[in-house]
Amino acid sequence: MPHSQTSAPRDGVLGGRIARGASPWLLPTVATAALSLARSRRSKKAAAVAVPATALTAGMLWFFRDPEREIAPGRVISPADGVVQSIMPWKDGRTRVAIFMSPLNVHVNRAPLAGTVTSVEHIPGGFVPAFNKESENNERVVWHFDTELGDIEMVQIAGAVARRIVPYVPQGTKLEQGERIGLIRFGSRVDIYLPEGVEVALEVGQKTVAGVTRIDRD
């Protein structure tokens, strides 16, 4: 049975998987923890390192969790876990829905609709906090999807901590709704632009779950 808009799926690491693109951060942490644990019985220095290294490894496993989701019905579903930061009408008639992702959210983003990736563009920029207005000029990856609603634009925006956006699929890829498309390490913000005439079903401050929360209204 599909999740409702308000349901909260279990996002624990057990039974799930680790996000693609996490290895540059995760592997050194795991190696440090394993090495310090192995030497802890013979070295007080290693024992002192083992505790924080193991705790950091546990934190990394949580940060980079990638739980399975039962994709909910709806024309447009949330591409990100987080909180709706703003809903803003755009000059061209579209509506931008900005979703803020904290470091505690799942960082894997999903396709809001079924369709074909028509472009994936990386735009260099700054790294100010994603809740700051200055984040409009942050590092980002701009996606365009050819869907049943026409062209849909989605933007992954890096924040103060997230210094790397990892796209999973290239231009030309055909996607199912809710399919994983990329990772923002340690969170930040995802914007989606709804076409003119599509009404937003969410409110500012509302929590979203990628692949589960419906964005548009019938």
C-alpha positions in Angstrom: 0.0 0.0 0.0 1.5 3.4 -1.0 2.7 5.8 1.7 0.4 8.8 2.3 1.9 12.3 2.1 2.3 12.4 5.9 3.8 9.0 6.4 7.3 8.7 7.7 9.3 5.8 6.3 12.0 4.1 8.3 15.3 5.4 7.2 17.7 3.4 9.3 20.9 2.0 7.8 20.0 -1.6 8.6 18.1 -3.2 5.7 19.0 -0.2 3.5 22.2 0.8 1.6 24.8 3.4 1.5 24.5 6.2 -1.1 26.6 6.1 -4.2 29.3 8.9 -4.0 29.8 8.5 -0.3 33.1 6.6 -0.5 35.5 9.6 -0.6 34.2 10.6 2.9 33.3 7.2 4.3 36.2 4.9 3.4 39.0 7.0 5.2 36.8 7.2 8.3 36.1 3.5 8.3 39.8 2.7 7.8 40.8 5.0 10.6 38.3 3.4 13.0 39.2 -0.1 12.0 43.0 0.5 12.4 42.7 2.3 15.7 40.4 -0.4 17.1 42.9 -3.1 16.0 45.8 -1.3 17.7 43.8 -0.2 20.8 44.9 -3.1 23.0 48.6 -2.3 22.5 48.5 1.4 22.2 46.8 4.0 24.5 47.1 6.6 21.7 45.2 4.2 19.3 42.6 3.5 22.0 42.1 7.3 22.4 41.6 7.6 18.6 39.3 4.6 18.4 36.4 6.0 20.3 35.8 9.3 18.3 36.7 7.5 15.0 34.1 4.8 15.6 31.5 7.4 16.6 32.4 9.4 13.4 32.0 6.2 11.3 28.6 5.6 12.8 27.6 9.2 12.0 28.8 8.8 8.4 26.9 5.6 7.9 23.8 7.5 9.1 24.4 10.6 7.0 24.9 8.5 3.8 22.0 6.1 4.3 20.0 5.4 1.2 16.7 3.7 2.2 14.4 2.0 -0.1 11.1 3.8 -0.7 7.7 2.8 -1.9 7.0 5.5 -4.4 3.7 7.3 -3.8 1.2 8.1 -6.5 0.9 11.7 -7.8 1.9 13.7 -10.8 4.8 15.4 -9.1 6.5 14.0 -6.0 9.2 15.5 -3.8 12.8 15.1 -5.1 14.3 15.6 -1.6 13.9 14.9 2.1 13.7 18.2 4.0 11.5 21.1 4.8 9.8 23.5 2.4 11.8 26.7 2.7 9.8 28.8 0.2 7.1 28.7 -2.5 7.7 31.5 -5.0 5.9 32.4 -8.2 8.4 33.0 -11.0 8.3 35.6 -13.8 7.7 33.1 -16.5 4.6 31.7 -14.8 6.2 28.7 -13.1 6.3 28.2 -9.3 9.5 27.4 -7.5 9.4 25.1 -4.5 12.6 25.2 -2.5 13.3 22.3 -0.1 16.0 22.8 2.6 18.0 19.6 3.4 19.7 19.5 6.8 22.7 17.3 7.6 20.3 14.9 9.3 18.2 14.3 6.2 18.7 11.5 3.6 21.0 13.2 0.9 19.9 11.1 -2.1 17.6 13.0 -4.5 15.0 11.4 -6.7 13.2 12.1 -10.0 10.0 14.1 -9.4 8.4 12.7 -12.5 8.9 10.0 -15.0 10.7 11.3 -18.1 14.0 11.8 -20.0 16.9 13.8 -18.7 17.4 16.5 -21.4 20.3 18.3 -19.7 22.5 18.1 -16.6 24.6 21.3 -16.1 27.1 22.0 -13.4 27.4 25.7 -12.4 30.3 26.8 -10.2 29.6 29.1 -7.3 29.9 29.8 -3.6 29.1 27.7 -0.5 27.1 29.9 1.9 24.4 28.3 4.0 21.5 27.1 1.9 18.9 28.9 4.0 20.7 32.2 3.2 19.4 34.4 0.3 23.0 34.5 -0.9 22.8 30.8 -1.7 21.2 31.8 -5.0 24.8 32.0 -6.2 26.0 28.7 -4.7 27.5 25.8 -6.5 24.7 23.9 -8.2 23.6 21.3 -10.7 20.7 22.2 -13.0 18.5 19.4 -14.3 15.9 19.5 -17.1 13.4 16.6 -17.6 11.1 16.0 -20.6 7.9 14.8 -18.9 4.2 14.5 -19.4 3.9 18.1 -18.0 6.6 19.4 -20.4 10.0 20.6 -19.3 10.6 20.3 -15.6 13.6 22.1 -14.1 15.2 20.9 -10.8 18.3 22.4 -9.2 20.6 20.8 -6.6 22.3 23.5 -4.6 25.4 23.1 -2.4 25.5 24.6 1.0 28.1 25.6 3.6 29.0 22.0 4.4 28.1 20.3 1.1 31.0 20.9 -1.3 30.1 18.2 -3.8 27.1 17.3 -5.8 27.2 13.9 -7.4 24.8 13.3 -10.4 24.0 9.6 -10.9 22.6 9.7 -14.4 23.7 11.5 -17.6 21.8 13.4 -20.3 19.5 11.1 -22.3 18.6 8.8 -19.5 15.0 7.7 -19.2 13.8 7.7 -15.6 10.9 6.3 -13.7 9.3 8.6 -11.1 11.1 8.3 -7.8 14.3 6.9 -9.3 17.5 8.0 -7.7 19.3 10.7 -9.7 22.0 12.2 -7.5 23.5 13.0 -4.1 24.3 16.2 -2.3 26.9 15.4 0.4 25.7 16.6 3.8 22.5 18.2 2.4 21.7 21.8 1.4 18.8 22.6 -0.9 16.8 21.3 -3.9 14.5 23.6 -6.0 11.9 22.3 -8.3 10.0 24.6 -10.8 6.4 23.6 -11.4 4.8 24.6 -14.8 2.2 27.3 -15.0 -1.2 26.0 -14.0 0.1 23.4 -11.6 -1.0 24.2 -8.1 1.3 23.5 -5.1 -0.1 21.2 -2.4 2.5 22.0 0.2 3.0 24.9 2.7 6.2 26.6 3.9 7.6 24.7 6.8 6.1 21.4 5.8 8.4 18.3 5.9 8.9 16.4 2.7 10.1 12.8 1.9 11.7 12.1 -1.4 9.6 9.8 -3.5 6.7 9.9 -1.0 5.4 13.5 -0.5 3.3 14.8 -3.3 4.1 18.3 -4.4 1.2 19.2 -6.7 -2.6 19.3 -6.2 -5.2 17.8 -8.5 
